[in-house]
Amino acid sequence: MSPSTPTRPTSIAELKRVAQPPEVRSRANAEHWTASLYLRDISPYLTWVFLKTSITANGVTGFMILAGWATAFSLLIPGVAGPALALVLGQLQMLIDCCDGEVARWRGTSSPAGVFLDKVGHYTTEALIPIMLGIRAAGFPFEVPADYRWTTLGLGLALVIVLNKALNDMVHVARANAGLTKLEDKRGGVTVPSGRLLARARSAARYVPFHRLYHSVELTIIVFAVSLAGIAFGQVHVDRILLTVLVPLSLLALVGHFVAIMASKRVRS
């Protein structure tokens, strides 16, 4: 926040002007589709509330982390209730995720610590959700060792999801170590594979975006939808089918992501 900017905004319009600049709203990867669709329209009102308190931007990120963890552990609630609660909390996490950056931009307190905490929130949440799904598929409370198959699949899915997320951060680390400039968060450009076949495959993936299933928002939506089918076919049964389908698809997404990075200009000097 500049010296001429008041401690608190005088209007929502002023808050949006400072906390939601065009370069934030136009981000291709950092801005989730739910933010573009509706969360950025709601977040200034919650940010307004945060700015009336002494809580820091990092403190708001702490709330985001807790919301993410609550999202994952909600899946341990039997029946449809757990996934329904996870669906709501997953949206709440993304809403607060919008607010921490808005608080930081208004107060001028953006920092590497805030970015680090944001990463911690998303990595841990997106790892915990499949772990809890594995426990749920095992029929929590489960029997050991008979149900280790499902908990192991959940852990395996969590590992693949974390590795897939880490690939993007590895690109930034590799470029920084090589003395290259930071990648701009926009579509096209260096992110497009050089090969014509891979470029076409990447373009086709937009119509069947299974590689996006593993974000906390999409995953909670899928688990909730499957839980509705579980009313008729049994919750444990449909959860096991879901987990069995997600694991091989996640491996395909991981390999595809790696190949796309290596075939693009992102890791070329």
Backbone as CSV, one residue per row, in Angstrom:
resi,resn,N_x,N_y,N_z,CA_x,CA_y,CA_z,C_x,C_y,C_z
1,MET,0.842,-1.193,0.000,0.000,0.000,0.000,0.874,1.239,0.000
2,SER,0.615,2.143,-0.872,1.408,3.365,-0.954,1.038,4.300,0.177
3,PRO,1.906,5.288,0.508,1.620,6.200,1.606,0.324,6.969,1.427
4,SER,-0.097,7.181,0.176,-1.317,7.947,-0.073,-2.582,7.103,0.019
5,THR,-2.410,5.771,0.131,-3.563,4.886,0.207,-4.029,4.760,1.644
6,PRO,-5.357,4.950,1.915,-5.851,4.849,3.285,-5.704,3.436,3.836
7,THR,-5.724,3.334,5.175,-5.578,2.035,5.819,-6.689,1.089,5.400
8,ARG,-7.889,1.629,5.255,-9.029,0.814,4.834,-9.665,1.444,3.603
9,PRO,-10.201,0.616,2.710,-10.829,1.163,1.507,-12.101,1.928,1.863
10,THR,-12.418,2.900,1.052,-13.650,3.677,1.276,-14.820,3.099,0.499
11,SER,-14.529,2.207,-0.440,-15.595,1.576,-1.221,-15.080,0.266,-1.806
12,ILE,-16.012,-0.604,-2.204,-15.646,-1.864,-2.842,-14.968,-1.598,-4.178
13,ALA,-15.430,-0.572,-4.886,-14.830,-0.230,-6.175,-13.363,0.140,-6.005
14,GLU,-13.046,0.908,-4.961,-11.658,1.280,-4.701,-10.827,0.053,-4.340
15,LEU,-11.407,-0.823,-3.536,-10.705,-2.043,-3.141,-10.402,-2.902,-4.367
16,LYS,-11.368,-3.041,-5.261,-11.159,-3.826,-6.474,-10.062,-3.214,-7.343
17,ARG,-10.034,-1.900,-7.430,-9.051,-1.230,-8.277,-7.627,-1.516,-7.806
18,VAL,-7.435,-1.538,-6.495,-6.092,-1.766,-5.944,-5.778,-3.256,-5.821
19,ALA,-6.747,-4.042,-5.357,-6.491,-5.449,-5.013,-6.726,-6.413,-6.163
20,GLN,-7.430,-5.956,-7.203,-7.689,-6.825,-8.349,-7.271,-6.138,-9.651
21,PRO,-5.996,-5.804,-9.799,-5.535,-5.154,-11.028,-5.660,-6.104,-12.216
22,PRO,-5.657,-5.559,-13.432,-5.812,-6.395,-14.633,-4.799,-7.530,-14.728
23,GLU,-3.559,-7.298,-14.282,-2.547,-8.347,-14.383,-2.861,-9.540,-13.482
24,VAL,-3.698,-9.330,-12.464,-4.126,-10.431,-11.607,-5.295,-11.174,-12.239
25,ARG,-6.262,-10.440,-12.737,-7.451,-11.054,-13.322,-7.151,-11.790,-14.623
26,SER,-6.072,-11.412,-15.303,-5.770,-12.010,-16.610,-4.791,-13.171,-16.531
27,ARG,-4.403,-13.593,-15.316,-3.455,-14.696,-15.193,-4.057,-15.993,-15.733
28,ALA,-3.236,-16.748,-16.477,-3.730,-17.961,-17.122,-3.751,-19.160,-16.187
29,ASN,-2.741,-19.282,-15.318,-2.608,-20.480,-14.487,-2.874,-20.215,-13.007
30,ALA,-2.393,-19.082,-12.508,-2.554,-18.798,-11.084,-4.007,-18.506,-10.726
31,GLU,-4.782,-18.079,-11.709,-6.185,-17.736,-11.462,-7.064,-18.928,-11.825
32,HIS,-7.657,-19.570,-10.819,-8.523,-20.722,-11.056,-9.814,-20.276,-11.733
33,TRP,-10.444,-21.185,-12.483,-11.650,-20.811,-13.227,-12.787,-20.384,-12.312
34,THR,-12.831,-20.906,-11.098,-13.885,-20.471,-10.176,-13.692,-19.019,-9.769
35,ALA,-12.430,-18.575,-9.707,-12.162,-17.167,-9.388,-12.666,-16.271,-10.508
36,SER,-12.365,-16.665,-11.742,-12.812,-15.876,-12.885,-14.328,-15.905,-13.015
37,LEU,-14.925,-17.046,-12.674,-16.369,-17.210,-12.845,-17.177,-16.411,-11.832
38,TYR,-16.796,-16.519,-10.545,-17.614,-15.813,-9.552,-16.888,-15.420,-8.263
39,LEU,-15.805,-16.099,-7.910,-15.183,-15.835,-6.612,-14.602,-14.433,-6.518
40,ARG,-14.030,-13.912,-7.612,-13.472,-12.556,-7.584,-14.554,-11.491,-7.444
41,ASP,-15.800,-11.869,-7.723,-16.899,-10.930,-7.508,-17.316,-10.889,-6.041
42,ILE,-17.060,-11.992,-5.333,-17.445,-12.095,-3.916,-16.298,-11.709,-2.994
43,SER,-15.081,-12.053,-3.373,-13.942,-11.920,-2.469,-13.721,-10.514,-1.915
44,PRO,-13.969,-9.425,-2.670,-13.728,-8.102,-2.079,-14.552,-7.840,-0.813
45,TYR,-15.725,-8.423,-0.739,-16.574,-8.208,0.440,-15.984,-8.905,1.670
46,LEU,-15.405,-10.104,1.476,-14.739,-10.782,2.585,-13.413,-10.102,2.894
47,THR,-12.704,-9.659,1.852,-11.457,-8.916,2.063,-11.717,-7.656,2.860
48,TRP,-12.821,-6.984,2.585,-13.229,-5.781,3.323,-13.297,-6.081,4.819
49,VAL,-13.872,-7.252,5.157,-13.984,-7.652,6.564,-12.600,-7.890,7.155
50,PHE,-11.736,-8.587,6.419,-10.381,-8.846,6.909,-9.617,-7.546,7.149
51,LEU,-9.815,-6.562,6.269,-9.098,-5.294,6.393,-9.557,-4.471,7.591
52,LYS,-10.698,-4.809,8.157,-11.175,-4.127,9.364,-10.525,-4.689,10.622
53,THR,-9.762,-5.771,10.448,-9.074,-6.400,11.576,-7.572,-6.180,11.431
54,SER,-6.829,-6.673,12.405,-5.370,-6.557,12.356,-4.713,-7.797,11.750
55,ILE,-5.525,-8.726,11.252,-4.964,-9.949,10.691,-4.135,-9.632,9.456
56,THR,-2.998,-10.275,9.345,-2.099,-10.048,8.214,-2.535,-10.900,7.021
57,ALA,-1.933,-10.608,5.870,-2.210,-11.420,4.681,-1.803,-12.874,4.916
58,ASN,-0.680,-13.077,5.605,-0.246,-14.440,5.915,-1.207,-15.127,6.876
59,GLY,-1.817,-14.336,7.762,-2.828,-14.888,8.652,-4.050,-15.352,7.878
60,VAL,-4.439,-14.587,6.853,-5.551,-14.992,5.988,-5.192,-16.285,5.259
61,THR,-3.945,-16.393,4.815,-3.492,-17.622,4.164,-3.577,-18.803,5.129
62,GLY,-3.325,-18.535,6.412,-3.477,-19.588,7.419,-4.905,-20.110,7.465
63,PHE,-5.890,-19.205,7.359,-7.287,-19.631,7.307,-7.543,-20.469,6.054
64,MET,-6.907,-20.084,4.944,-7.048,-20.840,3.699,-6.524,-22.259,3.869
65,ILE,-5.379,-22.392,4.543,-4.800,-23.719,4.775,-5.735,-24.575,5.626
66,LEU,-6.269,-23.986,6.686,-7.185,-24.731,7.562,-8.446,-25.143,6.822
67,ALA,-8.953,-24.262,5.956,-10.137,-24.600,5.163,-9.842,-25.765,4.234
68,GLY,-8.630,-25.780,3.666,-8.244,-26.883,2.788,-8.152,-28.198,3.536
69,TRP,-7.535,-28.171,4.702,-7.432,-29.401,5.492,-8.815,-29.888,5.926
70,ALA,-9.690,-28.962,6.303,-11.050,-29.340,6.690,-11.786,-29.962,5.510
71,THR,-11.510,-29.460,4.306,-12.104,-30.025,3.096,-11.765,-31.504,2.983
72,ALA,-10.492,-31.816,3.148,-10.045,-33.204,3.015,-10.645,-34.093,4.101
73,PHE,-10.563,-33.667,5.350,-11.037,-34.513,6.452,-12.559,-34.663,6.459
74,SER,-13.261,-33.771,5.765,-14.718,-33.898,5.665,-15.117,-35.184,4.947
75,LEU,-14.229,-35.690,4.097,-14.548,-36.899,3.340,-14.668,-38.123,4.242
76,LEU,-14.212,-38.016,5.482,-14.341,-39.136,6.414,-15.757,-39.236,6.980
77,ILE,-16.578,-38.216,6.749,-17.981,-38.274,7.180,-18.727,-39.191,6.225
78,PRO,-19.414,-40.209,6.722,-20.060,-41.205,5.840,-21.169,-40.602,4.977
79,GLY,-21.503,-41.336,3.925,-22.618,-40.957,3.065,-22.324,-39.754,2.190
80,VAL,-23.395,-39.065,1.805,-23.282,-37.897,0.938,-22.859,-36.663,1.729
81,ALA,-23.102,-36.658,3.027,-22.849,-35.473,3.848,-21.388,-35.044,3.795
82,GLY,-20.468,-36.006,3.877,-19.049,-35.670,3.852,-18.623,-35.002,2.559
83,PRO,-18.890,-35.623,1.394,-18.548,-34.978,0.130,-19.257,-33.646,-0.085
84,ALA,-20.501,-33.521,0.400,-21.218,-32.251,0.253,-20.518,-31.155,1.048
85,LEU,-20.100,-31.482,2.264,-19.379,-30.512,3.076,-18.030,-30.188,2.447
86,ALA,-17.350,-31.200,1.909,-16.064,-30.979,1.249,-16.225,-30.067,0.042
87,LEU,-17.328,-30.237,-0.681,-17.602,-29.389,-1.844,-17.709,-27.925,-1.440
88,VAL,-18.419,-27.662,-0.347,-18.600,-26.291,0.133,-17.282,-25.728,0.665
89,LEU,-16.584,-26.528,1.466,-15.324,-26.056,2.050,-14.252,-25.845,0.988
90,GLY,-14.289,-26.654,-0.068,-13.339,-26.469,-1.159,-13.529,-25.125,-1.840
91,GLN,-14.795,-24.720,-2.007,-15.079,-23.407,-2.576,-14.659,-22.297,-1.612
92,LEU,-14.874,-22.547,-0.309,-14.476,-21.559,0.698,-12.966,-21.372,0.693
93,GLN,-12.230,-22.463,0.556,-10.777,-22.359,0.500,-10.334,-21.461,-0.657
94,MET,-10.936,-21.654,-1.820,-10.568,-20.856,-2.983,-10.972,-19.394,-2.809
95,LEU,-12.082,-19.159,-2.105,-12.502,-17.782,-1.831,-11.481,-17.080,-0.935
96,ILE,-11.067,-17.755,0.135,-10.070,-17.166,1.027,-8.731,-17.022,0.307
97,ASP,-8.459,-17.938,-0.621,-7.228,-17.858,-1.409,-7.203,-16.580,-2.246
98,CYS,-8.369,-16.126,-2.677,-8.446,-14.839,-3.381,-8.176,-13.687,-2.409
99,CYS,-8.671,-13.827,-1.193,-8.621,-12.727,-0.227,-7.221,-12.444,0.289
100,ASP,-6.402,-13.488,0.485,-5.077,-13.225,1.071,-4.238,-12.337,0.160
101,GLY,-4.323,-12.588,-1.139,-3.589,-11.747,-2.080,-4.145,-10.330,-2.133
102,GLU,-5.462,-10.221,-2.001,-6.085,-8.894,-2.025,-5.690,-8.077,-0.801
103,VAL,-5.630,-8.734,0.354,-5.173,-8.054,1.572,-3.728,-7.602,1.407
104,ALA,-2.898,-8.491,0.851,-1.474,-8.161,0.671,-1.297,-7.006,-0.306
105,ARG,-2.058,-7.009,-1.401,-1.914,-5.933,-2.386,-2.420,-4.605,-1.834
106,TRP,-3.497,-4.633,-1.050,-4.015,-3.388,-0.474,-3.028,-2.795,0.525
107,ARG,-2.484,-3.651,1.369,-1.574,-3.170,2.407,-0.119,-3.080,1.931
108,GLY,0.148,-3.579,0.728,1.515,-3.549,0.221,2.446,-4.462,0.982
109,THR,1.938,-5.625,1.373,2.730,-6.539,2.212,3.004,-7.870,1.509
110,SER,2.957,-7.901,0.183,3.272,-9.137,-0.535,4.702,-9.554,-0.219
111,SER,4.910,-10.848,-0.030,6.239,-11.326,0.367,6.445,-12.769,-0.081
112,PRO,7.704,-13.222,-0.151,7.974,-14.631,-0.459,7.338,-15.576,0.563
113,ALA,7.252,-15.124,1.811,6.631,-15.966,2.847,5.175,-16.246,2.502
114,GLY,4.488,-15.237,1.973,3.092,-15.420,1.586,2.947,-16.404,0.447
115,VAL,3.838,-16.310,-0.536,3.822,-17.249,-1.659,4.100,-18.662,-1.152
116,PHE,5.076,-18.775,-0.244,5.432,-20.080,0.314,4.245,-20.698,1.054
117,LEU,3.588,-19.913,1.904,2.442,-20.427,2.651,1.305,-20.830,1.724
118,ASP,1.116,-20.067,0.659,0.086,-20.404,-0.324,0.384,-21.765,-0.952
119,LYS,1.647,-21.991,-1.286,2.050,-23.285,-1.842,1.809,-24.410,-0.839
120,VAL,2.144,-24.159,0.420,1.920,-25.164,1.468,0.436,-25.527,1.527
121,GLY,-0.420,-24.515,1.465,-1.859,-24.746,1.536,-2.361,-25.629,0.416
122,HIS,-1.957,-25.323,-0.797,-2.466,-26.076,-1.949,-1.838,-27.466,-2.038
123,TYR,-0.545,-27.565,-1.777,0.107,-28.872,-1.837,-0.481,-29.826,-0.796
124,THR,-0.603,-29.364,0.431,-1.092,-30.255,1.483,-2.557,-30.621,1.283
125,THR,-3.360,-29.662,0.857,-4.781,-29.953,0.625,-4.953,-30.981,-0.475
126,GLU,-4.250,-30.771,-1.587,-4.425,-31.659,-2.734,-3.760,-33.011,-2.520
127,ALA,-2.926,-33.129,-1.498,-2.388,-34.434,-1.115,-3.325,-35.127,-0.120
128,LEU,-3.911,-34.335,0.779,-4.779,-34.922,1.802,-6.097,-35.438,1.233
129,ILE,-6.628,-34.776,0.209,-7.926,-35.192,-0.342,-7.874,-36.636,-0.861
130,PRO,-6.904,-37.013,-1.713,-6.874,-38.423,-2.145,-6.544,-39.398,-1.020
131,ILE,-5.764,-38.962,-0.033,-5.487,-39.836,1.111,-6.779,-40.141,1.858
132,MET,-7.585,-39.091,2.103,-8.864,-39.287,2.783,-9.833,-40.080,1.916
133,LEU,-9.748,-39.891,0.589,-10.586,-40.676,-0.324,-10.221,-42.150,-0.232
134,GLY,-8.912,-42.435,-0.103,-8.484,-43.822,0.058,-9.015,-44.441,1.336
135,ILE,-8.984,-43.676,2.431,-9.524,-44.166,3.702,-11.034,-44.362,3.588
136,ARG,-11.691,-43.432,2.892,-13.139,-43.541,2.676,-13.473,-44.781,1.840
137,ALA,-12.674,-45.029,0.788,-12.904,-46.190,-0.064,-12.653,-47.495,0.678
138,ALA,-11.814,-47.441,1.701,-11.551,-48.638,2.505,-12.707,-48.941,3.452
139,GLY,-13.689,-48.034,3.504,-14.847,-48.248,4.368,-14.576,-47.823,5.784
140,PHE,-14.049,-46.593,5.932,-13.678,-46.070,7.254,-14.823,-46.207,8.252
141,PRO,-14.596,-46.734,9.474,-13.303,-47.278,9.945,-13.029,-48.641,9.299
142,PHE,-11.811,-48.796,8.754,-11.504,-49.967,7.951,-10.761,-51.022,8.749
143,GLU,-10.706,-52.221,8.155,-10.011,-53.345,8.772,-8.624,-53.474,8.160
144,VAL,-7.664,-53.819,8.974,-6.301,-54.034,8.479,-5.940,-55.502,8.679
145,PRO,-5.189,-56.075,7.738,-4.622,-55.455,6.527,-5.507,-55.568,5.295
146,ALA,-6.739,-56.063,5.438,-7.581,-56.346,4.280,-7.826,-55.121,3.407
147,ASP,-7.931,-53.934,4.024,-8.281,-52.736,3.279,-7.078,-51.867,2.926
148,TYR,-5.880,-52.386,3.097,-4.688,-51.609,2.764,-4.611,-51.279,1.275
149,ARG,-5.262,-52.085,0.453,-5.225,-51.841,-0.993,-5.740,-50.442,-1.314
150,TRP,-6.824,-50.045,-0.664,-7.468,-48.773,-0.994,-6.731,-47.592,-0.370
151,THR,-6.240,-47.785,0.838,-5.455,-46.706,1.435,-4.141,-46.506,0.678
152,THR,-3.570,-47.608,0.179,-2.338,-47.503,-0.609,-2.601,-46.783,-1.925
153,LEU,-3.726,-47.074,-2.570,-4.088,-46.372,-3.800,-4.275,-44.878,-3.529
154,GLY,-4.892,-44.555,-2.393,-5.067,-43.153,-2.035,-3.736,-42.452,-1.835
155,LEU,-2.816,-43.116,-1.160,-1.474,-42.545,-0.959,-0.736,-42.410,-2.284
156,GLY,-0.885,-43.412,-3.150,-0.241,-43.351,-4.456,-0.777,-42.206,-5.291
157,LEU,-2.089,-42.010,-5.264,-2.704,-40.905,-5.992,-2.214,-39.569,-5.452
158,ALA,-2.100,-39.467,-4.132,-1.595,-38.231,-3.521,-0.178,-37.933,-3.988
159,LEU,0.658,-38.963,-4.054,2.042,-38.774,-4.489,2.103,-38.280,-5.928
160,VAL,1.308,-38.876,-6.811,1.313,-38.468,-8.220,0.818,-37.038,-8.367
161,ILE,-0.220,-36.677,-7.615,-0.748,-35.313,-7.687,0.300,-34.299,-7.246
162,VAL,0.992,-34.596,-6.151,2.033,-33.685,-5.663,3.172,-33.575,-6.673
163,LEU,3.563,-34.692,-7.261,4.624,-34.657,-8.270,4.199,-33.827,-9.480
164,ASN,2.960,-33.977,-9.887,2.452,-33.220,-11.029,2.464,-31.719,-10.750
165,LYS,2.067,-31.339,-9.539,2.106,-29.928,-9.151,3.547,-29.428,-9.088
166,ALA,4.427,-30.281,-8.582,5.818,-29.873,-8.402,6.524,-29.618,-9.728
167,LEU,6.055,-30.248,-10.806,6.692,-30.041,-12.097,6.690,-28.569,-12.493
168,ASN,5.588,-27.876,-12.229,5.531,-26.449,-12.559,6.547,-25.652,-11.754
169,ASP,6.668,-25.967,-10.473,7.643,-25.262,-9.640,9.067,-25.625,-10.040
170,MET,9.273,-26.874,-10.487,10.598,-27.275,-10.958,11.035,-26.445,-12.161
171,VAL,10.076,-26.107,-13.016,10.387,-25.274,-14.185,10.923,-23.923,-13.732
172,HIS,10.237,-23.305,-12.751,10.666,-21.996,-12.265,12.042,-22.071,-11.599
173,VAL,12.268,-23.133,-10.829,13.565,-23.309,-10.176,14.664,-23.499,-11.218
174,ALA,14.395,-24.330,-12.229,15.387,-24.590,-13.273,15.726,-23.311,-14.030
175,ARG,14.712,-22.517,-14.361,14.956,-21.269,-15.091,15.748,-20.293,-14.223
176,ALA,15.406,-20.212,-12.943,16.120,-19.294,-12.047,17.582,-19.707,-11.911
177,ASN,17.822,-21.006,-11.770,19.204,-21.487,-11.633,20.014,-21.296,-12.908
178,ALA,19.299,-21.270,-14.052,19.980,-21.074,-15.329,20.108,-19.591,-15.693
179,GLY,19.597,-18.715,-14.807,19.698,-17.285,-15.050,18.697,-16.761,-16.061
180,LEU,17.615,-17.513,-16.308,16.595,-17.078,-17.255,15.537,-16.244,-16.555
181,THR,14.792,-15.483,-17.336,13.735,-14.639,-16.773,12.557,-15.487,-16.325
182,LYS,11.749,-14.921,-15.446,10.565,-15.615,-14.957,9.530,-15.719,-16.063
183,LEU,8.857,-16.862,-16.138,7.830,-17.057,-17.147,6.618,-16.181,-16.855
184,GLU,6.064,-15.582,-17.889,4.831,-14.825,-17.731,3.666,-15.789,-17.637
185,ASP,2.701,-15.450,-16.759,1.537,-16.310,-16.554,0.468,-15.963,-17.590
186,LYS,0.691,-16.423,-18.809,-0.264,-16.182,-19.879,-0.302,-17.390,-20.794
187,ARG,-1.380,-17.485,-21.564,-1.567,-18.630,-22.444,-0.668,-18.506,-23.680
188,GLY,-0.295,-19.700,-24.198,0.489,-19.717,-25.411,1.951,-19.430,-25.134
189,GLY,2.650,-18.949,-26.166,4.054,-18.599,-26.013,4.929,-19.802,-25.759
190,VAL,5.793,-19.687,-24.750,6.781,-20.740,-24.478,6.159,-22.008,-23.915
191,THR,4.895,-21.958,-23.483,4.272,-23.146,-22.914,3.790,-24.122,-23.978
192,VAL,3.690,-23.680,-25.229,3.204,-24.535,-26.310,4.323,-25.469,-26.770
193,PRO,4.075,-26.788,-26.844,5.108,-27.719,-27.318,5.558,-27.381,-28.735
194,SER,6.841,-27.603,-29.006,7.395,-27.284,-30.319,6.902,-28.248,-31.396
195,GLY,6.771,-29.516,-31.066,6.332,-30.514,-32.037,4.873,-30.339,-32.416
196,ARG,4.565,-30.540,-33.693,3.184,-30.348,-34.168,2.240,-31.358,-33.538
197,LEU,2.672,-32.614,-33.400,1.822,-33.654,-32.825,1.503,-33.356,-31.369
198,LEU,2.528,-32.970,-30.601,2.313,-32.659,-29.191,1.453,-31.408,-29.034
199,ALA,1.644,-30.438,-29.915,0.840,-29.224,-29.858,-0.633,-29.546,-30.098
200,ARG,-0.890,-30.457,-31.058,-2.271,-30.860,-31.318,-2.854,-31.627,-30.140
201,ALA,-2.040,-32.484,-29.531,-2.498,-33.249,-28.366,-2.826,-32.311,-27.210
202,ARG,-2.009,-31.296,-27.020,-2.246,-30.319,-25.961,-3.528,-29.538,-26.231
203,SER,-3.748,-29.193,-27.491,-4.967,-28.477,-27.857,-6.199,-29.349,-27.647
204,ALA,-6.086,-30.641,-27.977,-7.208,-31.563,-27.792,-7.536,-31.763,-26.329
205,ALA,-6.516,-31.651,-25.470,-6.721,-31.853,-24.032,-7.649,-30.802,-23.433
206,ARG,-7.800,-29.668,-24.116,-8.710,-28.643,-23.623,-10.160,-29.115,-23.676
207,TYR,-10.453,-30.043,-24.603,-11.814,-30.548,-24.745,-12.066,-31.750,-23.847
208,VAL,-11.000,-32.445,-23.455,-11.115,-33.554,-22.494,-10.075,-33.308,-21.401
209,PRO,-10.332,-32.331,-20.529,-9.293,-31.891,-19.576,-9.181,-32.765,-18.331
210,PHE,-8.920,-34.081,-18.540,-8.821,-34.970,-17.385,-7.637,-34.618,-16.506
211,HIS,-6.642,-33.901,-17.083,-5.466,-33.514,-16.305,-5.810,-32.461,-15.252
212,ARG,-6.997,-31.876,-15.347,-7.413,-30.872,-14.373,-8.267,-31.458,-13.252
213,LEU,-8.452,-32.766,-13.262,-9.331,-33.403,-12.277,-8.774,-33.377,-10.867
214,TYR,-7.480,-33.076,-10.731,-6.814,-33.320,-9.458,-6.631,-32.066,-8.611
215,HIS,-7.154,-30.952,-9.079,-7.210,-29.759,-8.232,-8.277,-29.997,-7.169
216,SER,-8.113,-29.378,-6.012,-9.041,-29.631,-4.909,-10.493,-29.347,-5.285
217,VAL,-10.730,-28.290,-6.067,-12.106,-27.942,-6.452,-12.709,-29.029,-7.325
218,GLU,-12.005,-29.386,-8.407,-12.533,-30.400,-9.317,-12.688,-31.750,-8.626
219,LEU,-11.714,-32.095,-7.772,-11.761,-33.392,-7.116,-12.934,-33.482,-6.143
220,THR,-13.214,-32.415,-5.420,-14.359,-32.447,-4.503,-15.678,-32.492,-5.268
221,ILE,-15.729,-31.846,-6.431,-16.940,-31.914,-7.255,-17.172,-33.347,-7.724
222,ILE,-16.101,-33.999,-8.162,-16.217,-35.374,-8.652,-16.621,-36.322,-7.520
223,VAL,-15.981,-36.183,-6.367,-16.303,-37.061,-5.232,-17.753,-36.869,-4.812
224,PHE,-18.227,-35.628,-4.825,-19.626,-35.376,-4.467,-20.571,-36.018,-5.475
225,ALA,-20.275,-35.853,-6.783,-21.134,-36.442,-7.819,-21.175,-37.958,-7.685
226,VAL,-20.020,-38.564,-7.415,-19.960,-40.017,-7.256,-20.719,-40.453,-6.007
227,SER,-20.673,-39.639,-4.965,-21.393,-39.993,-3.734,-22.905,-40.031,-3.964
228,LEU,-23.382,-39.212,-4.906,-24.814,-39.252,-5.234,-25.172,-40.597,-5.869
229,ALA,-24.260,-41.092,-6.726,-24.465,-42.425,-7.306,-24.395,-43.491,-6.229
230,GLY,-23.621,-43.207,-5.177,-23.484,-44.158,-4.082,-24.764,-44.393,-3.313
231,ILE,-25.723,-43.469,-3.433,-27.020,-43.660,-2.771,-27.701,-44.914,-3.306
232,ALA,-27.508,-45.140,-4.606,-28.136,-46.298,-5.235,-27.245,-47.527,-5.244
233,PHE,-25.934,-47.320,-5.401,-25.036,-48.455,-5.619,-24.116,-48.759,-4.443
234,GLY,-24.188,-47.941,-3.398,-23.334,-48.153,-2.233,-22.128,-47.238,-2.253
235,GLN,-21.928,-46.501,-1.171,-20.880,-45.485,-1.132,-19.488,-46.090,-1.286
236,VAL,-19.210,-47.140,-0.554,-17.880,-47.734,-0.603,-17.589,-48.262,-2.010
237,HIS,-18.583,-48.864,-2.635,-18.403,-49.441,-3.965,-18.039,-48.361,-4.984
238,VAL,-18.784,-47.263,-5.018,-18.515,-46.219,-6.016,-17.222,-45.474,-5.697
239,ASP,-16.893,-45.337,-4.411,-15.625,-44.696,-4.048,-14.438,-45.525,-4.543
240,ARG,-14.564,-46.830,-4.469,-13.487,-47.700,-4.932,-13.338,-47.646,-6.453
241,ILE,-14.461,-47.580,-7.149,-14.410,-47.446,-8.606,-13.738,-46.130,-8.976
242,LEU,-14.128,-45.052,-8.292,-13.551,-43.740,-8.566,-12.041,-43.748,-8.364
243,LEU,-11.606,-44.291,-7.260,-10.174,-44.324,-6.955,-9.417,-45.159,-7.992
244,THR,-10.017,-46.261,-8.407,-9.387,-47.133,-9.401,-9.229,-46.426,-10.746
245,VAL,-10.174,-45.559,-11.077,-10.114,-44.811,-12.344,-9.138,-43.649,-12.246
246,LEU,-9.128,-42.956,-11.104,-8.302,-41.755,-10.960,-6.802,-42.040,-10.982
247,VAL,-6.389,-43.158,-10.429,-4.950,-43.439,-10.320,-4.279,-43.562,-11.691
248,PRO,-4.777,-44.414,-12.604,-4.105,-44.497,-13.916,-4.212,-43.200,-14.721
249,LEU,-5.329,-42.494,-14.600,-5.465,-41.214,-15.296,-4.457,-40.193,-14.766
250,SER,-4.198,-40.242,-13.465,-3.233,-39.305,-12.884,-1.824,-39.590,-13.397
251,LEU,-1.491,-40.860,-13.557,-0.181,-41.223,-14.104,-0.048,-40.737,-15.545
252,LEU,-1.130,-40.869,-16.318,-1.125,-40.381,-17.695,-0.951,-38.868,-17.726
253,ALA,-1.633,-38.169,-16.815,-1.508,-36.718,-16.743,-0.095,-36.303,-16.360
254,LEU,0.518,-37.045,-15.435,1.889,-36.741,-15.005,2.879,-36.902,-16.155
255,VAL,2.782,-38.007,-16.869,3.684,-38.252,-17.991,3.457,-37.207,-19.084
256,GLY,2.197,-36.914,-19.373,1.886,-35.914,-20.390,2.402,-34.538,-20.030
257,HIS,2.283,-34.183,-18.762,2.776,-32.891,-18.289,4.289,-32.802,-18.448
258,PHE,4.981,-33.866,-18.061,6.448,-33.894,-18.187,6.878,-33.755,-19.646
259,VAL,6.241,-34.519,-20.526,6.590,-34.467,-21.952,6.307,-33.080,-22.516
260,ALA,5.178,-32.480,-22.120,4.817,-31.149,-22.614,5.846,-30.109,-22.194
261,ILE,6.339,-30.223,-20.966,7.359,-29.278,-20.484,8.658,-29.444,-21.272
262,MET,9.095,-30.671,-21.432,10.358,-30.923,-22.123,10.283,-30.552,-23.615
263,ALA,9.060,-30.613,-24.179,8.907,-30.301,-25.600,8.663,-28.826,-25.863
264,SER,8.514,-28.038,-24.803,8.266,-26.608,-24.952,9.548,-25.821,-24.726
265,LYS,9.452,-24.498,-24.812,10.601,-23.627,-24.620,10.797,-23.233,-23.156
266,ARG,9.942,-23.783,-22.276,10.027,-23.389,-20.858,11.363,-23.737,-20.224
267,VAL,11.974,-24.830,-20.647,13.238,-25.253,-20.029,14.380,-25.193,-21.038
268,ARG,14.233,-24.302,-21.995,15.307,-24.099,-22.981,15.867,-22.707,-22.847
269,SER,17.170,-22.588,-22.941,17.829,-21.287,-22.822,17.797,-20.555,-24.154
